[in-house]
Amino acid sequence: MRRNGKNIWMVFLTVTLLLSGCVSQEKPGQSPVAPHLVEMQQSDAIAKRFQESNAQSPSAVESAIELSERYAKLSEDAAALRQQNQNVMAKNQQLNDQIVELEAQLKQAQKELNEANELLIEMRIELNSWKSNILGFQDEMRDAQTAQLEALFKILILLGGQVTVESANHERVGADVASLSHPDQP
């Protein structure tokens, strides 16, 4: 309804402008030699001008319709771009929220990783000290086992056990073990 009102005004303005341009004014210093001929030539020229302009360019109504269609299309495009902008802004806000959440998780993970690294370092230190303690006690354990073997050998002899070649070999092995555990002794 509003578009029709605009179109009517456009038609009215166009007709008014066309009619006001058709009135010819004579200059006061000229004498009308053949006013009838001049008037005919002017009216023919004016008629041709308007006929050419109709053939070459659209009328005011057509141009108004075309402009209103372009305006409607541009309005739709602007509305679509506004909606797209709102969607992008919403997505951006969602991503910003996700970034905040992920940064908090990253800080927590880094903290846990640092704690795990410290624990691992402590465990490695304890393992190394345990290894050195075990290796340090190996000689003592060998000495204790050698002493046990010698004691068992003496108990066997006291119980009436006979010393044979095999048992002598074992005795030598026991002595060898004892000598290995005490390299300073001959």
N, C-alpha and C positions, 0 to 999 in steps of 0.2 A: 504494500500500500504506500509506503513511504517512497519507494523507488518510482512509482508512477507519478507521485507529486513532483519529484525532482525532474523527471522526464518532461512533464508538462511545462515546468518553469524553463527548462532548457529550450524546448521548442518555442515558447513564447519569446524568450530573449533572442533567439536566432532570427525569428520572423521580424521582430522589431528592428534588429540591427540591419537586416537585409533591406527593409523598407526605408530606413533612414538613409542608407547609402544610395538609394536610387534617385533621390531628389537632386536635380541639377541646379546649380546656382550660376547665374551669369555674372560676369565681371562688369562693373559699371562703365568702364571706358570703352567697351566693345559695342559695335552696332550690329544688330542682328540682320545679316545679309540674307541668310536663308535659314531662319530658325527652325523651319520644318525639317530641312535636310540634316542639320546638325543634330537635332533631337532624335531623328531616326537612326543616325549613325551611332549616337551615344547609346540609344536603347538597344540597338543590335549588338554593340560591343559589350554592353552590360549583360545582355541575355546570353551571349556566347561565353562571357566570363563565368557566369553562374552555371551554365551548362557544362563547361569544361571542369569547373570545380566539383560538380556533382559526379562527373564521370571519373575524375582523378581521385578525389578524396571522398570519404563517407560523409553523410550529412551529420548535423549536430546531434540528432537523436541516436543515430548509429554509433557515433563516436562516444556519446554519453553512455550508451549501453555497453560498448566495448570497455570504456574506462571503469564502469561499475563492475563488470565481470572481472577485470584485472584486479580491482580493489578487493573483490570477494575472494579471488584466488590468493592474493597476497595476505589477506586476513587469515585465511585457512593455513597458509604456510607459516605465518607468524605464530598462530596458535599451536601448530605442530612443533615448531621450534621451541616455544615456551615449555610445552609438555616434555620434549626431549631434554631441555635444560633442567627441568625439575627432576626427571629421572636420573640424569647424570649427577645432579647434586645429591640426590638420595643415595645413589650408589657410592659416591665419594664419601658421604657421611658414614655409610656402612663400612667402607674400607678403612676409614680413620678409626672407627670403633674397633675393628678387627686388629688394626696395627697396635692400638693401645693394649689390647688383650694379649697379643702375641709378644709384645715387648715385655710384659709382666712375666709371661711364661719363660721367655728367654733369660731374663734376670734370675728367675728361680732355677732354671736348668744350669746356668753358669755357676750359681752358688753351690748347687749340689755337685757339680763337676769339680769345683775347687776343693770341696770337702772330701770327695772321693779320692782326688789326687793326693791330698795330705794324708789320708788314711793309708793309701797305697805306699807312700813314701815311708810312713811309720812301720808298716808291715815289712817292707823290704829291709829296713834297718834292723828290725827284730829278727828277721830270717837270717841275715848275715851274722848277727851276733850269735844266734842259735847254732849256725853252721860252725863258727869259730869255736864255740864251746864244745860242740860234739867232736870236732876234729882234735881239739885240745885234750879231750877226755879219752880219745882212742888209745893213746899210749897207756893211760892209767887202766883202761879196760883190758888191754892186752896183758899188762902186768898182773891184774887180778885173775885173769883166766889162766895165765901161766902158773901162778901160785896155786890155783885150784888143781890144775893137772899134776903138779908136783906133789901136792898133798894127797891126791887120789893115788898116785903111784906109790907113795910111801905107805899109805893105808893098805894097798894091795900086797906090798912086800911084808908088812906086819901080819897080815892075815894068812900069810903062807903062800902067797902067790909066787910063782917061779918066773924068773927072768929068762925069757927066750930071745931068739934073734928078733922076732917081731916086736917084742916088748922093749928090747934094747933100741930098736929103730925108733920106737915111740918115745923112748927116753931121750934119744938124741934129738928127735923132733922137738920134744919139750925143751931141751937145752938150747936148740937152735932158736926156738921161739923166744926163750928167755934172753938169749944173746942179742936177738933182733930188737927186743924191747929195751935192752940196755946196751947200746953200741959202744959205750965207753969201757965196758968190762971185757976182758979177753976170754 
